[in-house]
Every structure is written in structure tokens, then in C-alpha cells.
């Protein structure tokens, strides 16, 4: 089984379209791991891809990455690096 990890950016879109037009071997499926924190343009592009290609695209999520990042009770913390006012 060939499965594409689809980020819906330039590279993965190109690979998916190459498979769609027979330039590379086809995929059995593509998976978009939805963080629920993507720009609106990404979701519009994903909708377009889902309507355009024959490859089934599975949109999966485990909730909002943004909400989890700010949730003090979350079981796992995302590493967020910041610069302090003094430049450190």
C-alpha cells in the first residue's frame, strides 16, 4: 500500500498531482493530519484537492494543536521558543 503524507503545501501537492497525472506511481490514499491551526487558504486548497484528484484523501485530527498549546492541563506540551525583551 502506498500512502502519501499530505501537508497540502507545495511539495506534497506536487507529488499528489504527479501521481494523478501518471508521472509517478499512484497512491492508494493520502492522509492530511489536521492540527486545526492552519491558515484558511490551506483548508481551501485541501478542499480543492479533495474535489480534483481520484486518490482518497483522509483528513484526520486529534483536536486543536493551538488549544492544546495553551491548555495548562494538557498531558503533553509543545515546545515553544520565545525571545525575551532583552534578546535572550
Backbone as XML, in Angstrom:
<?xml version="1.0"?>
<chain id="A" units="angstrom">
  <residue number="1" name="UNK">
    <atom name="N" x="0.844" y="-1.176" z="0.000"/>
    <atom name="CA" x="0.000" y="0.000" z="0.000"/>
    <atom name="C" x="0.890" y="1.239" z="0.000"/>
  </residue>
  <residue number="2" name="UNK">
    <atom name="N" x="0.557" y="2.183" z="-0.882"/>
    <atom name="CA" x="1.297" y="3.462" z="-0.948"/>
    <atom name="C" x="0.402" y="4.561" z="-0.395"/>
  </residue>
  <residue number="3" name="UNK">
    <atom name="N" x="0.899" y="5.224" z="0.660"/>
    <atom name="CA" x="0.140" y="6.294" z="1.307"/>
    <atom name="C" x="1.013" y="7.538" z="1.342"/>
  </residue>
  <residue number="4" name="UNK">
    <atom name="N" x="0.440" y="8.665" z="0.944"/>
    <atom name="CA" x="1.145" y="9.937" z="0.948"/>
    <atom name="C" x="0.771" y="10.728" z="2.191"/>
  </residue>
  <residue number="5" name="UNK">
    <atom name="N" x="1.777" y="11.217" z="2.896"/>
    <atom name="CA" x="1.550" y="12.159" z="3.988"/>
    <atom name="C" x="1.373" y="13.526" z="3.345"/>
  </residue>
  <residue number="6" name="UNK">
    <atom name="N" x="0.150" y="14.015" z="3.351"/>
    <atom name="CA" x="-0.201" y="15.233" z="2.632"/>
    <atom name="C" x="-0.251" y="16.418" z="3.586"/>
  </residue>
  <residue number="7" name="UNK">
    <atom name="N" x="0.685" y="17.337" z="3.416"/>
    <atom name="CA" x="0.675" y="18.552" z="4.219"/>
    <atom name="C" x="-0.094" y="19.668" z="3.535"/>
  </residue>
  <residue number="8" name="UNK">
    <atom name="N" x="-0.460" y="19.469" z="2.280"/>
    <atom name="CA" x="-1.193" y="20.433" z="1.456"/>
    <atom name="C" x="-0.346" y="21.644" z="1.095"/>
  </residue>
  <residue number="9" name="UNK">
    <atom name="N" x="0.959" y="21.506" z="1.181"/>
    <atom name="CA" x="1.870" y="22.551" z="0.736"/>
    <atom name="C" x="2.337" y="22.265" z="-0.684"/>
  </residue>
  <residue number="10" name="UNK">
    <atom name="N" x="3.331" y="22.991" z="-1.110"/>
    <atom name="CA" x="3.821" y="22.875" z="-2.483"/>
    <atom name="C" x="4.342" y="21.470" z="-2.786"/>
  </residue>
  <residue number="11" name="UNK">
    <atom name="N" x="5.194" y="20.939" z="-1.911"/>
    <atom name="CA" x="5.843" y="19.661" z="-2.221"/>
    <atom name="C" x="4.853" y="18.503" z="-2.261"/>
  </residue>
  <residue number="12" name="UNK">
    <atom name="N" x="4.044" y="18.348" z="-1.212"/>
    <atom name="CA" x="3.140" y="17.193" z="-1.195"/>
    <atom name="C" x="2.034" y="17.334" z="-2.237"/>
  </residue>
  <residue number="13" name="UNK">
    <atom name="N" x="1.597" y="18.562" z="-2.525"/>
    <atom name="CA" x="0.612" y="18.764" z="-3.584"/>
    <atom name="C" x="1.196" y="18.355" z="-4.928"/>
  </residue>
  <residue number="14" name="UNK">
    <atom name="N" x="2.434" y="18.745" z="-5.183"/>
    <atom name="CA" x="3.092" y="18.384" z="-6.441"/>
    <atom name="C" x="3.197" y="16.875" z="-6.587"/>
  </residue>
  <residue number="15" name="UNK">
    <atom name="N" x="3.600" y="16.197" z="-5.537"/>
    <atom name="CA" x="3.730" y="14.734" z="-5.586"/>
    <atom name="C" x="2.372" y="14.094" z="-5.850"/>
  </residue>
  <residue number="16" name="UNK">
    <atom name="N" x="1.333" y="14.579" z="-5.176"/>
    <atom name="CA" x="-0.001" y="14.021" z="-5.388"/>
    <atom name="C" x="-0.473" y="14.251" z="-6.825"/>
  </residue>
  <residue number="17" name="UNK">
    <atom name="N" x="-0.249" y="15.440" z="-7.358"/>
    <atom name="CA" x="-0.666" y="15.718" z="-8.731"/>
    <atom name="C" x="0.167" y="14.942" z="-9.746"/>
  </residue>
  <residue number="18" name="UNK">
    <atom name="N" x="1.447" y="14.735" z="-9.457"/>
    <atom name="CA" x="2.263" y="13.899" z="-10.345"/>
    <atom name="C" x="1.703" y="12.487" z="-10.416"/>
  </residue>
  <residue number="19" name="UNK">
    <atom name="N" x="1.271" y="11.958" z="-9.281"/>
    <atom name="CA" x="0.663" y="10.623" z="-9.263"/>
    <atom name="C" x="-0.670" y="10.637" z="-10.018"/>
  </residue>
  <residue number="20" name="UNK">
    <atom name="N" x="-1.418" y="11.699" z="-9.839"/>
    <atom name="CA" x="-2.721" y="11.822" z="-10.510"/>
    <atom name="C" x="-2.567" y="11.819" z="-12.031"/>
  </residue>
  <residue number="21" name="UNK">
    <atom name="N" x="-1.504" y="12.447" z="-12.533"/>
    <atom name="CA" x="-1.289" y="12.539" z="-13.976"/>
    <atom name="C" x="-0.378" y="11.435" z="-14.511"/>
  </residue>
  <residue number="22" name="UNK">
    <atom name="N" x="-0.070" y="10.422" z="-13.681"/>
    <atom name="CA" x="0.679" y="9.264" z="-14.145"/>
    <atom name="C" x="2.173" y="9.453" z="-14.288"/>
  </residue>
  <residue number="23" name="UNK">
    <atom name="N" x="2.710" y="10.534" z="-13.740"/>
    <atom name="CA" x="4.147" y="10.766" z="-13.832"/>
    <atom name="C" x="4.940" y="9.938" z="-12.820"/>
  </residue>
  <residue number="24" name="UNK">
    <atom name="N" x="4.285" y="9.529" z="-11.762"/>
    <atom name="CA" x="4.860" y="8.605" z="-10.772"/>
    <atom name="C" x="3.777" y="7.597" z="-10.424"/>
  </residue>
  <residue number="25" name="UNK">
    <atom name="N" x="4.156" y="6.556" z="-9.710"/>
    <atom name="CA" x="3.188" y="5.523" z="-9.325"/>
    <atom name="C" x="2.077" y="6.125" z="-8.463"/>
  </residue>
  <residue number="26" name="UNK">
    <atom name="N" x="0.851" y="5.656" z="-8.649"/>
    <atom name="CA" x="-0.269" y="6.214" z="-7.888"/>
    <atom name="C" x="-0.216" y="5.841" z="-6.411"/>
  </residue>
  <residue number="27" name="UNK">
    <atom name="N" x="-0.944" y="6.604" z="-5.634"/>
    <atom name="CA" x="-1.084" y="6.331" z="-4.207"/>
    <atom name="C" x="-2.428" y="5.676" z="-3.950"/>
  </residue>
  <residue number="28" name="UNK">
    <atom name="N" x="-2.461" y="4.824" z="-2.945"/>
    <atom name="CA" x="-3.730" y="4.217" z="-2.540"/>
    <atom name="C" x="-4.558" y="5.199" z="-1.719"/>
  </residue>
  <residue number="29" name="UNK">
    <atom name="N" x="-3.866" y="6.102" z="-1.041"/>
    <atom name="CA" x="-4.544" y="7.092" z="-0.205"/>
    <atom name="C" x="-3.552" y="8.188" z="0.163"/>
  </residue>
  <residue number="30" name="UNK">
    <atom name="N" x="-4.103" y="9.297" z="0.631"/>
    <atom name="CA" x="-3.301" y="10.387" z="1.190"/>
    <atom name="C" x="-3.914" y="10.735" z="2.538"/>
  </residue>
  <residue number="31" name="UNK">
    <atom name="N" x="-3.070" y="11.118" z="3.482"/>
    <atom name="CA" x="-3.552" y="11.480" z="4.809"/>
    <atom name="C" x="-3.114" y="12.905" z="5.127"/>
  </residue>
  <residue number="32" name="UNK">
    <atom name="N" x="-4.078" y="13.740" z="5.502"/>
    <atom name="CA" x="-3.811" y="15.104" z="5.950"/>
    <atom name="C" x="-4.049" y="15.132" z="7.453"/>
  </residue>
  <residue number="33" name="UNK">
    <atom name="N" x="-2.983" y="15.332" z="8.224"/>
    <atom name="CA" x="-3.088" y="15.406" z="9.683"/>
    <atom name="C" x="-3.449" y="16.841" z="10.056"/>
  </residue>
  <residue number="34" name="UNK">
    <atom name="N" x="-4.709" y="17.054" z="10.377"/>
    <atom name="CA" x="-5.250" y="18.390" z="10.615"/>
    <atom name="C" x="-4.985" y="18.840" z="12.050"/>
  </residue>
  <residue number="35" name="UNK">
    <atom name="N" x="-4.151" y="19.862" z="12.186"/>
    <atom name="CA" x="-3.848" y="20.432" z="13.507"/>
    <atom name="C" x="-4.941" y="21.390" z="13.960"/>
  </residue>
  <residue number="36" name="UNK">
    <atom name="N" x="-5.856" y="21.725" z="13.052"/>
    <atom name="CA" x="-6.910" y="22.718" z="13.259"/>
    <atom name="C" x="-6.317" y="24.102" z="13.541"/>
  </residue>
  <residue number="37" name="UNK">
    <atom name="N" x="-5.108" y="24.325" z="13.045"/>
    <atom name="CA" x="-4.423" y="25.597" z="13.254"/>
    <atom name="C" x="-3.754" y="26.049" z="11.959"/>
  </residue>
  <residue number="38" name="UNK">
    <atom name="N" x="-4.322" y="25.641" z="10.835"/>
    <atom name="CA" x="-3.778" y="26.005" z="9.531"/>
    <atom name="C" x="-4.443" y="27.284" z="9.032"/>
  </residue>
  <residue number="39" name="UNK">
    <atom name="N" x="-3.772" y="28.016" z="8.160"/>
    <atom name="CA" x="-4.414" y="29.189" z="7.552"/>
    <atom name="C" x="-5.619" y="28.767" z="6.715"/>
  </residue>
  <residue number="40" name="UNK">
    <atom name="N" x="-6.582" y="29.670" z="6.566"/>
    <atom name="CA" x="-7.795" y="29.369" z="5.798"/>
    <atom name="C" x="-7.457" y="28.947" z="4.369"/>
  </residue>
  <residue number="41" name="UNK">
    <atom name="N" x="-6.411" y="29.529" z="3.802"/>
    <atom name="CA" x="-6.018" y="29.170" z="2.432"/>
    <atom name="C" x="-5.620" y="27.699" z="2.327"/>
  </residue>
  <residue number="42" name="UNK">
    <atom name="N" x="-5.023" y="27.162" z="3.364"/>
    <atom name="CA" x="-4.641" y="25.741" z="3.362"/>
    <atom name="C" x="-5.880" y="24.862" z="3.291"/>
  </residue>
  <residue number="43" name="UNK">
    <atom name="N" x="-6.903" y="25.201" z="4.065"/>
    <atom name="CA" x="-8.130" y="24.409" z="4.054"/>
    <atom name="C" x="-8.884" y="24.545" z="2.721"/>
  </residue>
  <residue number="44" name="UNK">
    <atom name="N" x="-8.850" y="25.726" z="2.120"/>
    <atom name="CA" x="-9.461" y="25.882" z="0.790"/>
    <atom name="C" x="-8.720" y="25.034" z="-0.237"/>
  </residue>
  <residue number="45" name="UNK">
    <atom name="N" x="-7.403" y="25.040" z="-0.159"/>
    <atom name="CA" x="-6.591" y="24.246" z="-1.089"/>
    <atom name="C" x="-6.863" y="22.757" z="-0.883"/>
  </residue>
  <residue number="46" name="UNK">
    <atom name="N" x="-6.950" y="22.332" z="0.357"/>
    <atom name="CA" x="-7.233" y="20.927" z="0.651"/>
    <atom name="C" x="-8.592" y="20.529" z="0.080"/>
  </residue>
  <residue number="47" name="UNK">
    <atom name="N" x="-9.596" y="21.380" z="0.255"/>
    <atom name="CA" x="-10.920" y="21.098" z="-0.318"/>
    <atom name="C" x="-10.835" y="20.956" z="-1.835"/>
  </residue>
  <residue number="48" name="UNK">
    <atom name="N" x="-10.063" y="21.841" z="-2.474"/>
    <atom name="CA" x="-9.884" y="21.761" z="-3.925"/>
    <atom name="C" x="-9.231" y="20.441" z="-4.320"/>
  </residue>
  <residue number="49" name="UNK">
    <atom name="N" x="-8.175" y="20.056" z="-3.592"/>
    <atom name="CA" x="-7.507" y="18.787" z="-3.894"/>
    <atom name="C" x="-8.470" y="17.616" z="-3.764"/>
  </residue>
  <residue number="50" name="UNK">
    <atom name="N" x="-9.270" y="17.623" z="-2.703"/>
    <atom name="CA" x="-10.200" y="16.513" z="-2.467"/>
    <atom name="C" x="-11.229" y="16.391" z="-3.600"/>
  </residue>
  <residue number="51" name="UNK">
    <atom name="N" x="-11.579" y="17.519" z="-4.218"/>
    <atom name="CA" x="-12.528" y="17.506" z="-5.337"/>
    <atom name="C" x="-11.850" y="17.175" z="-6.664"/>
  </residue>
  <residue number="52" name="UNK">
    <atom name="N" x="-10.532" y="17.372" z="-6.745"/>
    <atom name="CA" x="-9.811" y="17.286" z="-8.007"/>
    <atom name="C" x="-9.201" y="15.919" z="-8.287"/>
  </residue>
  <residue number="53" name="UNK">
    <atom name="N" x="-8.630" y="15.294" z="-7.280"/>
    <atom name="CA" x="-7.895" y="14.045" z="-7.508"/>
    <atom name="C" x="-8.756" y="12.819" z="-7.217"/>
  </residue>
  <residue number="54" name="UNK">
    <atom name="N" x="-8.357" y="11.706" z="-7.818"/>
    <atom name="CA" x="-9.053" y="10.439" z="-7.603"/>
    <atom name="C" x="-8.580" y="9.741" z="-6.326"/>
  </residue>
  <residue number="55" name="UNK">
    <atom name="N" x="-7.368" y="10.050" z="-5.898"/>
    <atom name="CA" x="-6.814" y="9.435" z="-4.692"/>
    <atom name="C" x="-7.644" y="9.842" z="-3.484"/>
  </residue>
  <residue number="56" name="UNK">
    <atom name="N" x="-8.110" y="8.876" z="-2.689"/>
    <atom name="CA" x="-8.847" y="9.240" z="-1.480"/>
    <atom name="C" x="-7.945" y="10.004" z="-0.503"/>
  </residue>
  <residue number="57" name="UNK">
    <atom name="N" x="-8.429" y="11.139" z="-0.030"/>
    <atom name="CA" x="-7.691" y="11.932" z="0.957"/>
    <atom name="C" x="-8.440" y="11.843" z="2.275"/>
  </residue>
  <residue number="58" name="UNK">
    <atom name="N" x="-7.737" y="11.357" z="3.287"/>
    <atom name="CA" x="-8.318" y="11.218" z="4.618"/>
    <atom name="C" x="-7.827" y="12.365" z="5.488"/>
  </residue>
  <residue number="59" name="UNK">
    <atom name="N" x="-8.774" y="13.135" z="5.990"/>
    <atom name="CA" x="-8.457" y="14.268" z="6.863"/>
    <atom name="C" x="-8.677" y="13.793" z="8.296"/>
  </residue>
  <residue number="60" name="UNK">
    <atom name="N" x="-7.589" y="13.704" z="9.053"/>
    <atom name="CA" x="-7.679" y="13.177" z="10.413"/>
    <atom name="C" x="-7.213" y="14.237" z="11.406"/>
  </residue>
  <residue number="61" name="UNK">
    <atom name="N" x="-7.743" y="14.170" z="12.615"/>
    <atom name="CA" x="-7.343" y="15.117" z="13.647"/>
    <atom name="C" x="-7.485" y="14.467" z="15.019"/>
  </residue>
  <residue number="62" name="UNK">
    <atom name="N" x="-6.764" y="15.021" z="15.948"/>
    <atom name="CA" x="-6.891" y="14.606" z="17.349"/>
    <atom name="C" x="-7.177" y="15.842" z="18.197"/>
  </residue>
  <residue number="63" name="UNK">
    <atom name="N" x="-7.760" y="16.848" z="17.563"/>
    <atom name="CA" x="-8.092" y="18.073" z="18.270"/>
    <atom name="C" x="-7.236" y="19.234" z="17.811"/>
  </residue>
  <residue number="64" name="UNK">
    <atom name="N" x="-7.401" y="20.328" z="18.504"/>
    <atom name="CA" x="-6.753" y="21.576" z="18.140"/>
    <atom name="C" x="-5.374" y="21.701" z="18.775"/>
  </residue>
  <residue number="65" name="UNK">
    <atom name="N" x="-4.346" y="21.788" z="17.934"/>
    <atom name="CA" x="-2.990" y="21.978" z="18.427"/>
    <atom name="C" x="-2.882" y="23.295" z="19.190"/>
  </residue>
  <residue number="66" name="UNK">
    <atom name="N" x="-3.545" y="24.318" z="18.687"/>
    <atom name="CA" x="-3.494" y="25.630" z="19.349"/>
    <atom name="C" x="-4.120" y="25.569" z="20.735"/>
  </residue>
  <residue number="67" name="UNK">
    <atom name="N" x="-5.292" y="24.955" z="20.838"/>
    <atom name="CA" x="-5.951" y="24.847" z="22.143"/>
    <atom name="C" x="-5.088" y="24.043" z="23.111"/>
  </residue>
  <residue number="68" name="UNK">
    <atom name="N" x="-4.483" y="22.961" z="22.617"/>
    <atom name="CA" x="-3.626" y="22.145" z="23.473"/>
    <atom name="C" x="-2.387" y="22.910" z="23.909"/>
  </residue>
  <residue number="69" name="UNK">
    <atom name="N" x="-1.859" y="23.770" z="23.041"/>
    <atom name="CA" x="-0.650" y="24.521" z="23.371"/>
    <atom name="C" x="-0.884" y="25.476" z="24.533"/>
  </residue>
  <residue number="70" name="UNK">
    <atom name="N" x="-2.110" y="25.966" z="24.665"/>
    <atom name="CA" x="-2.412" y="26.937" z="25.721"/>
    <atom name="C" x="-3.128" y="26.304" z="26.910"/>
  </residue>
  <residue number="71" name="UNK">
    <atom name="N" x="-3.356" y="25.010" z="26.860"/>
    <atom name="CA" x="-4.074" y="24.312" z="27.926"/>
    <atom name="C" x="-3.083" y="23.845" z="28.981"/>
  </residue>
  <residue number="72" name="UNK">
    <atom name="N" x="-3.160" y="24.408" z="30.164"/>
    <atom name="CA" x="-2.239" y="24.063" z="31.254"/>
    <atom name="C" x="-2.429" y="22.630" z="31.727"/>
  </residue>
  <residue number="73" name="UNK">
    <atom name="N" x="-3.583" y="22.036" z="31.429"/>
    <atom name="CA" x="-3.856" y="20.671" z="31.872"/>
    <atom name="C" x="-3.531" y="19.629" z="30.807"/>
  </residue>
  <residue number="74" name="UNK">
    <atom name="N" x="-3.007" y="20.056" z="29.681"/>
    <atom name="CA" x="-2.673" y="19.118" z="28.599"/>
    <atom name="C" x="-1.582" y="18.162" z="29.063"/>
  </residue>
  <residue number="75" name="UNK">
    <atom name="N" x="-1.656" y="16.944" z="28.580"/>
    <atom name="CA" x="-0.688" y="15.932" z="29.022"/>
    <atom name="C" x="0.670" y="16.095" z="28.351"/>
  </residue>
  <residue number="76" name="UNK">
    <atom name="N" x="0.710" y="16.774" z="27.233"/>
    <atom name="CA" x="1.985" y="16.986" z="26.530"/>
    <atom name="C" x="2.070" y="18.444" z="26.107"/>
  </residue>
  <residue number="77" name="UNK">
    <atom name="N" x="3.218" y="19.014" z="26.313"/>
    <atom name="CA" x="3.413" y="20.415" z="25.945"/>
    <atom name="C" x="4.214" y="20.512" z="24.663"/>
  </residue>
  <residue number="78" name="UNK">
    <atom name="N" x="3.792" y="21.398" z="23.800"/>
    <atom name="CA" x="4.523" y="21.671" z="22.576"/>
    <atom name="C" x="5.679" y="22.607" z="22.938"/>
  </residue>
  <residue number="79" name="UNK">
    <atom name="N" x="6.892" y="22.344" z="22.455"/>
    <atom name="CA" x="8.000" y="23.257" z="22.765"/>
    <atom name="C" x="7.821" y="24.578" z="22.026"/>
  </residue>
  <residue number="80" name="UNK">
    <atom name="N" x="7.641" y="25.638" z="22.770"/>
    <atom name="CA" x="7.504" y="26.973" z="22.200"/>
    <atom name="C" x="8.716" y="27.780" z="22.628"/>
  </residue>
  <residue number="81" name="UNK">
    <atom name="N" x="9.446" y="28.286" z="21.667"/>
    <atom name="CA" x="10.647" y="29.060" z="21.951"/>
    <atom name="C" x="10.336" y="30.533" z="21.745"/>
  </residue>
  <residue number="82" name="UNK">
    <atom name="N" x="10.704" y="31.333" z="22.713"/>
    <atom name="CA" x="10.426" y="32.765" z="22.640"/>
    <atom name="C" x="11.709" y="33.552" z="22.849"/>
  </residue>
  <residue number="83" name="UNK">
    <atom name="N" x="11.675" y="34.776" z="22.416"/>
    <atom name="CA" x="12.787" y="35.689" z="22.661"/>
    <atom name="C" x="12.305" y="36.710" z="23.689"/>
  </residue>
  <residue number="84" name="UNK">
    <atom name="N" x="13.057" y="36.866" z="24.740"/>
    <atom name="CA" x="12.730" y="37.837" z="25.774"/>
    <atom name="C" x="13.041" y="39.244" z="25.278"/>
  </residue>
  <residue number="85" name="UNK">
    <atom name="N" x="12.488" y="40.212" z="25.974"/>
    <atom name="CA" x="12.714" y="41.615" z="25.584"/>
    <atom name="C" x="14.179" y="41.996" z="25.556"/>
  </residue>
  <residue number="86" name="UNK">
    <atom name="N" x="14.992" y="41.322" z="26.397"/>
    <atom name="CA" x="16.430" y="41.638" z="26.413"/>
    <atom name="C" x="17.213" y="40.889" z="25.340"/>
  </residue>
  <residue number="87" name="UNK">
    <atom name="N" x="16.503" y="40.141" z="24.472"/>
    <atom name="CA" x="17.158" y="39.454" z="23.361"/>
    <atom name="C" x="17.580" y="38.036" z="23.654"/>
  </residue>
  <residue number="88" name="UNK">
    <atom name="N" x="17.480" y="37.598" z="24.904"/>
    <atom name="CA" x="17.879" y="36.220" z="25.228"/>
    <atom name="C" x="16.838" y="35.235" z="24.759"/>
  </residue>
</chain>
